[in-house]
């Protein structure tokens, strides 16, 4: 299937049995069928196809008081013949397409000899047809060590800038990298064992367990192929009741990390920093650092959950949640350095690739709107760095003061955590409105324009 919302990657299947290879093939086929569903959702008018173009935020909120399905994650909102707001469930709008996907998932389940994975796939096939994914999400946690990984369904909220509520279809299928997964599980244990201080009186959401998978991704489809994020967390951050009961699972997409590093992170590093500085950090060290911090960031999501954050901040929630977690990845790396799990060069390399990733988000925010929340958060972080002279520029390039940067990371995460834990939507809007990605990008534009990467990036 030829679609901009499908990305495939070569996978070594030599360690899979013939039966497992059949399972993988069917799941890849099922994942690819998600593409047209996402494309239908992405046909946007003023930011989202989920609501009538003439419906105001106030009208939708008022209508939802009488009919909560208006703001259900799994409905389209339309106007009926009388001009009143009405809903069309995903399972109804995409009934024909979802049946085809469900059949393939059931066939994959029938081929699988991994009982936990079989049970998960059977439940997922059923859930796809009824707009409720609680059962299959819980079973996915129980299948976390399966050789093959697969997530299909509507889970991402980036296409709904109005309420950050409606969920878009996504899919990914991959093969577990057991060696890397085992390595990252060691870091996970140390990170989760750390004692964090929280603001007094806030409603922190305890997470029962956090699991990690590093996968050799075979296919990304729908939202995942469009966003090309390097990892994913399930259940969704909005489903805290489910996370509290069953925990969460983080999946790291290894080929996407490698692609982004090769196409953008390393080229940005080469253009930002002076050559004598670059010589201190070989490419392979930076590549390793990017894989590490990408994994740390996903683990950090479990440390930063507050019961009412998403409902309280609404459409401004992602501006704080995503950027804060990214920068918190540096803070966690500092902790691992203090515990002896990372050395000083590894900590510095992690900080550098996060700086380069911030520039990457700034560069693509306009072209790819779902990155705008990341870019805005990084614009705030860079503002802190420039103001405190942790990041400075001269005729040779940019210079980073690591000591100042680590102090700023601590202050930045403290401020952002206040907004996640306690602030109102209006307070969040006023604060984040101070930072504009396009203006911050101007401070890096000359260097970024010299980067020879693919236009859409990785």
Secondary structure, DSSP 8 states (H G I E B T S, - for coil): ---TTEEE-----TTS-HHHHHHHHHHHHHHHTTHHHHHHHH--BTTBSSS-TT--HHHHHHHHHH-GGGG-TTEEEEE-TTS-EEEEEHHHHTHHHHHHHHHHHHHHHHH---HHHHHHHHHHHHHTTTT--HHHHHHHHHTTT-SEEEEEEEEE-TT-TTTS-S-EEEEEEEEE-HHHHHHHHHHHHHHHHS-----TT--B---S-EEEEEEEEEEEEEHHHHH--SEEEES-TT-HHHHHHH-EEEEEEHHHHHHHIIIIIHHHHHHHB-HHHHTTS-HHHHHHHHHHHHHHHHHHGGGS-BTTHHHHHGGGHHHHHHHHHHHHHHHHHHHHHHTTSS-HHHHHHHHHHHHHHHHHHHHHTTTSGGGHHHHHHHHHHHHHHHHTTSEEEETTEEEE-HHHHHHHHHHHHHHHHHHHHT--HHHHHHHHTT--HHHHHTTTHHHHHT----TT--
